[in-house]
Amino acid sequence: MDETIGEGVTGGTDNGHLSASPVMFFRVLYESKQAFLRCDSQVPEKQGNTYQTIDMILTTISILPCSPITRVGNDSHITIEVAQCTVEEISNTTCWTSLQESIPSKLYYFIETVVKGTVGSYGLQVAAMKLVLPQIDGYIVRNDIIERRLLNCTLIEGTMDFTEPREKVHALRTGLTMQLAFEHAIGAISLKLCLGVNSETVKFLLLQLESEIAARLGFPWILDAPLRKKRLVIVEGRPHPTESAASEGPYRATKALGIEVVVLDHEGHWLQDHQFAHLRDEFISCDLTVDENLPGRIIQAMRKSRNDIDGIITYSDKLLVATAQVANILRLPADPAVTIERCSDKGKMREITTPELVLSVTGVDDLREQIEALKIPLRYPLIVKPGRGQSSEGVHMVNSEMELFSAVQKDQTVFPGKSYLVEPYISGPEVDANIVLLNGEIIFNETNDDFPSFAERHRTDSSSFAETSTIMPSILPQSELFLLKSVLSEALMKLGLRNGVFHIEARIQNSSMRYEHQQGDLELTRLPYRQSSTPLSEPTIFFIEINARTPGHQESFAVEFTYGIDYYALYTLLAVSPHLSLAYMHGENNKNPESQRLHALTYPFPPHVQFPTNIVFIPVTRGGTFVSAKPLHKELMSHILSYKILMKTGDIIEDPVATGKWPFIAYFLVISRSVGAEGRRQVRTLGEFVRSAFEVEII
């Protein structure tokens, strides 16, 4: 680094600011313009225990057209020079040096982006950014922590992390200068660009941003030990990015943690292409047909790997049991395969959690025999579904014995060779509950509200049981959320599960809330108090599904936006952490590098930055040929964090009533800009705007 940068800049955190005399200036050549910017630096008074920030405020002195002599390269090329001098000296050509040659490359790229935004608009007078520096020596929990924790911060234009995975960072030991700040910066954050603001407004916004950063990064995310080098097998590589966003989270997490990935999938899978080699360390072809020989084929494929394997996972429901069997055979970290089997088979799960409420039948004949043997007749409405299934496939609501036999017959035809469940329809609110277990203890959990399906709203089997909207956080009473957490923890223990990320669908029977229309929108509403001589029934929990995996990618993304928690990172770490149980038994759980990371990555945002999100699902309503979907209005899109049209022109849609399959056409992840009750109302209303505005052509 050029020693002239930062010379004479003294002070530090003791006095809360950087003394800046002489001042730093930038000279910029960009888009046929020459600009001079003044850079003032300051250290905010309040700093975190793990990190500190330095403000850099860029004030435009002048922007003029370049002369042919000073113009460099084409208009898109940018040259930034830096000098530390007085205003009168900036015309002195001898005091300027190349910024690119003077500071780390990632930091230069970030400053270049901020400067381009400033010089590119004549109306922008002041811009600002923050450098992030470590306050302690250690290893960052994941190398993109700044970017991920500031995802939905409305005050920022951009973020960048500068470190590599598993890299050690060092706190400053001497007086703080800009030169040292540039050398030690582990990331940067730029303030949202605003036209016409003055320096006082920018300073006020920087104070607000500092509070926002403290809320999101106010936990120990620099640890004293590195994560040991790990190698993870992912069974089934996920769909191509053009088809689904399901691959984004898993590979982003492994890269940020510094974990090598070996992908097992069929020959010709997109991850085999060298174009995507940056996402994985190795690709090994493997036949993943689900049969009794699948575990053996997976083991044979793993033995071809270049290095030892530390763990194995899958995100596919149909492969969970086989993957767990392989882990058990090879003594890799995993719960016993028999426990995963209990979760995967809804009938077996119900035998343990709610055995008295469910019939499990093999077909129409078995159903007839079991009904004849019942001492108490069935009470309608009932739900019929395959014992193993996904995406609400084959789910029916029936209101009579005739409809019951018809539904079982239909599932027996469409989903042959399975067991079929007959269970009571629970009218209480449905929730998705996600939970992270470490040695049988809950280290994180959250609950979101699943809005009624179209079939429930219309009480008919001709409508879809597919999801419509999922909003987080839940607004159910804390007493019911606590009951759910307690009963769920007990159920997981009964099933024999001790470590992992689990996605649960459940209903709260006898809840104090129900869905009603409020100003045209459906929303959970407290039941009116009823005077009665008999006590009201207490709430109980009815489990629909318990899945030994992360929630779907839409919900996983929403959880990260609302809570700052990345389930993919936790799922990955648990799969490569063989010593957690041993460390737990010896009382050293918090000293274990893997355990430290798991705990660090389960710090949620505080409530005042937990912005509600609404996942709006658009299921098919009829069969036909998909033609197109009309883009949403720009203003509505500004509230959408992520979306995907899941069908392309020419796709054939089977009649969902006949097949029992209700695939999604699209989904939209909507976020509120407020928190609490107002945020909930806003995100619910926005979600309905999205649903009503989305137009699709099917012929």
N, C-alpha and C positions, 0 to 999 in steps of 0.2 A: 504493500500500500504506500502511496505517496505520503511522505511524512508531513507535507504542508497542510493536508486536510485535517482540520481540527486543532492545529497549533494555536495556542493562545486561548482556546476554549477551556475554561476551568470551571470548578465547582462540581456539583453532583447532587446526590439525594439529600445531603445535609441541609442545604438551604432551599431545596425544592425547585431549583431552576438551574439552567446552564447559563453561565456568563458568556455572552457572545460579542466580544470585541477583540479584534475586528470581526465583521459579519461575513457569513458565507453567501456567495452569489453564484447563480447558474447563468451561463450564456448558452442559448439554445438556437440551433438552426433546424427548422422543420417546416415543411409545406410552404416553401418560398418565403418564410418569415424568419426574422431574427428577433429573439426575445431575451430580455434580461429579467431574472427572477431573484428576489431576495429570500433567503432561507433563514428564518429565526427558529431557534430551538429552545425547548423548556422541558423540565421534568415535573409532572403533576405531583402535588403534595402527597396524595394518598397512593400508596403502592401495595401490591400484593406480596405475600410471603414467598411465593414461587417465582414471580416475575416482576419486572418493572417496565414502564413505557417511557419513551421520549417523544414529545411532539415536535414535528417539523412543519412549520407554516411557510408556505411559498406565496409570496406577494409579487404580483406583476408590476415591474417598474416601467417597462415599455415593450411593445410588440410592433415591429415595423417590417415592411417588405424588404426582402434581401436584395442586395445589389448583385449583379452577375458575378462579381469578384468573390463575394462571400458565400454564394450558393454552393452547396456540396451535394453531389449525386442527384438522384431524382427527388421529387417532392415527398415521397413516403419515407425517405431516409432521415434519420434524426442524429444530430451531433450535440452532445451535452458536455460543456466544459465547466469547471468549477474554479473558483478563486476565493481567497479569504482576504478581503481588503475593505477599503472605504468606498462609498458611492462615487466619490471623485476619481477613484483609481480604476474603475471598471473598464474604462476605455484603454487602459494600458495592456497591450497585447502580451506582455511578458509574464503577467501574473496568472494566466489561465493554463490549466492542465486538464487532460481528458478525465472525465468522471469514470468512464468505463474501465480505464486502466488503473483506477485508484481504489476501487471498492470491490467487494465480492460480486460475482456475476449475477446471482439471483437478486441481490439487493439493487443492483444497477437496473435490471430488467423492471423491477417494481417501480423504482423512481422514474424510469423512462415512461412507463404507462401513465403515471400521475402527471408528468410534465406534458405528455402529448395531449391529455385531456385539457390541460390549462392553456397551452399555446394554440391548440386546435380551435378554440373558441375565443374570439376577441372580447367577449363579454365577461369572461371569467377572470376576476381580479385576484381572488385568494383561493388557494387550495391547501389541503393539509393531509398529513399522514402521521402514523405512529410507528416507531420502532419498538419491538418487543425484545427485551433482554432477560436472561435468567438471573435470578437472585441467589441461586444455589447451584453447586456442581451436581451433575447427575445425568440421567437418561430420560428423554421425553417419552411419555407413555405410548404415544404414536406420533409419527413425524408430521402429521397433518392436523394436529389437535387445534391449532388456532383457526384454521379454515372451517373445520367441522363444527366447532362450538359457536361460531359466529354466522352460521348459515343464513339465518332469517333476520339478522340485525338490519333494521331499516336505515340506520345512520351511516352505513359503510358502502363504499363503492366497490372495494375489492380487498382480498387478503392474500397473503402468501406465506407459507412456511419455508424456512431456508435449510433445515437440517435433513440429514439422511436417516433412514431407519436404524435404530440401535447406536446412533452416534452419541458420544459424550459431549455435553455442553458445560461451559465454565462461567462462573460468575466473575464480575469485575472485582479485582482486589485493590485497585488503585483509583485515584481521582478520575471522575467521569469526564471524558472529552468526546467530541464527535468522532474523532478518529477511532477511539476505543469502542464507541457505540456501534459504528459501522462494522468493526471486526467481530463484535460479540453478538450482534443481532441474530435472533433465531426466527424472526418473522416480522411482518409489517402489515399494517392495516391502513387503508386510505379512507378519508372522510368522503361521503357522497358529494359529488360535484354539484354546486349550486351557482347559478348565474347571479351576479349583482350583490353578493354578500360582502360585508366588510370584515376586517380582522377581528373586531370585537364579537361579531356573531360567530365567526369560526372558533374563537376561543371558548365561547359558551357551548357550542356543539361538541368540541373536544372534551369538555368536562362531562357532558352527558354521555359521550362515547366511553370515557374512562369508567363511569359507573356501570355501563352496560358490559364492558369487558370484565370488570370485577365480578359481576353476577355470573358470568359464563365461565370464567377461568379462575374463580376463587376457590380452588381445591388443589391438593398436591398432585400435580401432573408431571413433575420432574422427580424421578425416583432414583434411589441410591445404587441400584443394581440393574444391569442390562438384561433384557430377555435373551436367554441362550438361543443360539442358532437352531431353528426348528424347520421341519419339513413335513408338510401336510398333504394328504391325499384327499381330493374332492371327487367323489363318485358321481358322475354325470355333471357335465360342465355348464349347464344352464343354457337357455335359448340364446340365439344370436341377438346382438343389441338392436338390430333393425326390427325384430319381432317383439322384444320385451326388454324392460329395464332390469329384469331379475338378476342379471349377471353383474350389475354395477357394484352393489354392496359387498358381496363376498370377496371380489378381487381387489377392491379398494381397501378393504380392511386388512387382508393379508399383506398387501404391499406396504401399508402404513406401519404395520407391526414388524415388518422385516422377516416374514415367514415365507419360506419357499413353498411353491405349490406344484403338486403333481396331479394332473387331470386324467381321470379314466373315463373314456367314452368311446363311442363307436368310431370306426375308421371313417375319415372324411368329416368329422365334426369341425366346426369353425375354429375352435381353439387349437386344432392341429396345424392350422395355417401359420406360417412364419410371421404374417402381418400382425398376429395377436400374441406373439411370443413374449412380449413384455408383461403379459398378464399371468404367465405361469413359467415355471422353471423347466417343466417337462410334460409332455403329453404321451400317454401310453394307450394304445387301442385296446378295447375290451368289450366283449359281448355282454351287455347288461340286461339281457332277457331275464325276466323274473321266473326262476325255476329253482329246483333243489340244488343245482350245481353252481348257482351264481356265486356264493361265497368262495368256492374253490377257484373260479375263474378270476375273481378279483385278487385273490392271494397270488395266483400265478402272474398276473399283470404287475402287481406291486414288486415282485421279486426281480423284475426287469429294471427297476429304478436304479439310477446311478448312485444314490446314497441311501443311508438308513432313513426309515420313515418314523416320525414321532407321533402321528395321529391320523385319523381318517374320519371324514364326515360326508354327509349328503344333504341336499336340500329337497330331495324328492321323496314324497310320502311312500311310494311303492318300493323304494330302496332302503328305507330306514332299518328294517329288520336285518336284511342281509349285511348291511354296513356294520351294524352292531355285532353281528356274529363274527365278522372278520376281525373287528377290534378285540373281541374276547379271545379268539383263537391266537392272535398275535400279541396278546397282552398289552394292547394299546389303551389309552384312557377312554373309558366308556362305561355306562351302566350296563348290567347284564342284558343280553339280547332278549331274554324272556320278558323283561319289564317293558322293553320297547314294543314287543309283540302284543302285550296287554293293551298298550295305548293304541296301536294301529288297528286293532280289531275292536270296534265299538261295543260288540256284544260282550267280549271278555272284560273290557273296561267297566261296563255297567254291572257285571256280576260282582265286581269288587266295590264299586262306589254306590250304586243304587239298584241292587239285585231284585227288589220286590216290585219295581215299576216297569220292567221291560220284558217283552217276549222276544226270544231269538228263534227264528224259524228257518227251515231250509227250503221252504216252498209252500205252495197252496195246500198240499196234502198234510204237511206237518202243521201248518196253521190250523187246519180244521180239527186235527187231533188235540192240539193244545187248547183250543177254545172249548172243546167238549169236556176237557178235564178241569177247566177252571171252576172254582167254587163260587167266585164272585164274578158276575158278568163284566165285560169290558165297558168302560164309560167313554163316550165320544165327546169331542173330536179326538182323533188319534193321529200320530205321525208314523208313516212307513218310510223306511230308507234302507239302502244296502248297509250291511255290517262294515264293509270297507268301501269308502268312496271319497270323492273330493268335489269341491266347488258346488255343493248342494245338488249334485247329480242324483236323480232317482228319488228325490224327497217328495212325499205326497201328504196332504192333509185329507183325512177321510172322516165322514160324518155318519156312516152307517156300515153295517156288516157287508152289504153288497159292495160299497166303495172300497172297503178294506180288502176283500178278496181280489177285486179288480186291480188295486194298486200293487199287491204282492205278485199277482200274475204278470203285470206289466214289468216290474223290476226283475222278475225271474226270467223274462224273455230278453230284456235289454242288457241285464247284468247277470248272466248265468253263472252257476257254480259258486255262488256266494251265500252267506247267511243274510237274513233280512230282519230288521228290528221293527217291532211294533211297540210304540211307547206313547204315553199320554202327551197331549199337547199342553205345554205349560204356557199360560198366557202372560206371565210376568215379563219384565224387560229383559232383553237379551244383551249380553256383554261379551266382549273379547277381553280376556285377562291374560297378560303375559308376565312370566315370572322367571327369575334367574336363581338357580339353586347352586350353592357351593357347600359340599359336605352336608347336605340336608338342611342348610340354613338359607333363608331368603335374603339375597343381597340386593335385589331390586325387583319391584313389581309395579305395574300400572294397569289401569282398567279403562276401556273406552266403550261407548254406547253404540250398539248395533241397532239401527232403526228397523222397524218391521218390514218384512218382504212384501211384495205385491200380493202373494198368496195369503198372507196373514191379514192384510188390509181388506181383502175382498172375501176371505174365508171360502176359497174355492181351489180345487185341484188343477184348474186350467190356467192358473197364474204361477209365476216363478217364485221359488224359494231362494233365489240368488240374492246376495247382499244388495242393498240399495245405497245406504250411507253409513259411515262409521265416523263418529265424532269423538275426539279426545281433548281434554280429560273428561271422564265420566262426571255427571252431576248427580248420581245417586247419593243418598245420605251416607255419611262416613260410617255409620253403624252397619249398613249393608255391605259397604266395601270392605270393612274389617271382617265381617262374617265370611265374605267370599274368600278373602286371603287366608283366613284360618281354616276353612273347610277345604280349600284347594291344597294347602300345605299338608293337611291330614291325608287327603286322597293320594297325593304324590308319594307320601311315605307308604301308604297301603300298597301302592303299585310297585314299590321297591325302587323308586327313582331318587337319586341323591345329588347328581350333578348335571347341569345342562340348562338350556333355554327352552321353555315350554310355552306353547300357545294353546290357550283353552277357550272354548266357546261354552257359555253357560247361561242359564236363566235364573232370575231371582223370583221364586214363587212367593206369593203373598207380599210382594214389595209394597212400600208405601207410595210408590209412584207408578204411573202408567202413561202411555202415549195418548195425547189428545191434540186436536188442532188448536193452535194459537195464532190468531190473525192470519189464518190461511196456511200456516206451516205446522207440520207434525212435530211435537216436542214432548219430552218427559214432563209430567205435571204431578204435583203432590195430590194424593187422593184426599177428598174432604173428610174431616173427622166425622165418624159415624157413632152415634150414641146407641149402645146395644147392651142388653143384659148379659150377653155372652162375650167373652174376650175375643179380640181379633186374633187370627192365626199369626204365628210368628213367621218371619221370612225364612225360607229354606233355599238351598242351592241345588239346582239340577244341572248336571254336566251333559252337554251335547257332544263335545269332542275334547280329548286331551291329546295334543300333538307334541312329540318329543323333538321339536325343531323350532326355528324362528318363525314368526308370523310371515305372511306373504309380503312380497317386497313393497307393495303399496303401504301397508301398515307399518312395516319396519322403517320406511322413509319418514312416515308421519311421526313416529315416535322420536326419531332423531331431531326433527324440526321442533317438536313441542317440548321434549324433555332433554335433548342433548345426549341421548343414550343410543349407542350403535349396537344392536343385537348381533350383527354379523361379527364384530370384533370379539364380543363375549363368547359366542358360539365357537369361534375359531380358537380362542385361548383355552377354553375348557377342553378342547379336543387334543391339545398338545401339552397338557399339564399333568404329568404322571405322578408327581410327588405331592399333590394337594392333600390327599387323605393322610399321608404319612406326616406332613407338616402339621396338619390339624390335630392329630393324635398327640404330637409332642408340644403343642401350644405355640408353634412357630408359624402360624398361618400368615401373619402380617409380615414376616421376614422373607417369605418365599417370593422370588421375582414374579412368578406367574400370578400368585395370589395378590401381590401388590398391584399389579396391573388390573386384575379383575375388579378389585375394590375401587381403584382410581377411576375406572371407566364406568362405574355405576353411580357417580355423583350427578343427580339430576339438576336441571336449572331450578333456581328458586321460583316460587309461584309468580312473582311479578314479571318474569320473562317467559312464562309458559303460555305461549300463544296457541289457542285452540286450532286444530286442523280438522278438516272434513274430507274424507275420501268418498267421492261421489262415483258410484259404479253405474254404468249404463248397460244393462243386460239386453239380450235380444228379446223381442216380443213375438216374433213369428219367423217362419222359414222363408227362404228366398235366396236371391243373389245380391251380395253387397256391392253397391255401386260407389258411393262416396259419402263423406261426412263434411258438412259445412263448417268452416273455421269460426270460432267464437270471436266476438268483438274484442278489440284491443284492450278496452277498459276492463272488461271482465277477465281477460287473460292476465292482467297485472296482479290479480289475486291468486293466481294458480302457480304453485311451485313446481309441479311436475304433472305430466299427463301423457297418455299414449292411446292412439287409435289402434286397436288390436286386430283389425281386419283390413284387408286390402281389396282393391277393385277385382271383382270376379270370384271372390270367395263364396262358396256354397254354404248356406246356413240350413241345417236340417230342421225340420219342424220340432220345436222344443217340447210341445205338448205330447207328441208321439214318442220322442226319444227320452224324455225326462232330463235332458241336458240343456242348460240355459247359459251359454257362454256369454262373456262380456264383449260388447262392441268397443267400449272405451272406459277409461277411468280418468278422474281429475282430482288432484290433491290440492285442496283449497285451504288457504291460511287466513286467519284474522290478523288485524293490526292492533287489536285491543285484547286485554286479558279479562278473566273473570266472566261474570254474567253477560256483560256487553260483548265480549269477544265470542262467547258461545252464540248469542243471538246473531251476531254479524256473520259468523262462519256458516251457521245453519241457513240463513237467508241467502247468502252468496251461493251455497251449494244448490239450493232450489232454483236460483237464477240460471246456474250452469245447466242443470237438468232440463229446464224448460227451453233454454236457448239452443241446446245442442240438437242439430237437425241431421238426420241420416237418410239416405235413399237406399231402399231395398226393393228389388223387383222380383 
